[in-house]
Amino acid sequence: MLYKKHHRGDIVKKFVFLFIGFTQPTPEIMQAWMQWIKSVEDKIADMGNGLGREEK
């Protein structure tokens, strides 16, 4: 199920943020990312975990 009913009857959607690969971000990009995460962290249902193998 990708949605659940809220107590008011509203539908609350859940979205998945998925990315493939990784490139080390610049300090400016990392700062912007952290500011964005902080702005939405109270709306995040589950931070989740990585999928697949991690390269070392």
C-alpha positions, -999 to 999 in steps of 0.1 A, spaced: 0 0 0 15 33 -10 -9 55 9 -28 56 42 -59 74 53 -53 103 77 -77 108 106 -95 136 86 -99 113 56 -71 129 36 -48 106 16 -11 109 27 12 98 -1 46 82 5 74 87 -20 107 69 -24 139 89 -31 162 65 -50 196 72 -65 222 50 -82 259 57 -79 277 82 -59 301 111 -65 316 130 -36 297 163 -34 314 196 -31 311 213 4 285 237 -11 263 210 -24 266 190 8 256 221 28 226 227 5 215 191 9 217 192 47 197 224 48 170 207 26 169 176 47 165 197 79 136 215 62 117 183 55 129 160 83 96 162 102 78 149 71 101 120 65 84 87 75 115 65 72 151 74 63 156 38 51 188 21 44 210 15 14 201 -12 -11 225 -37 -26 263 -40 -21 284 -11 -8 317 -6 -27 347 -2 -4 
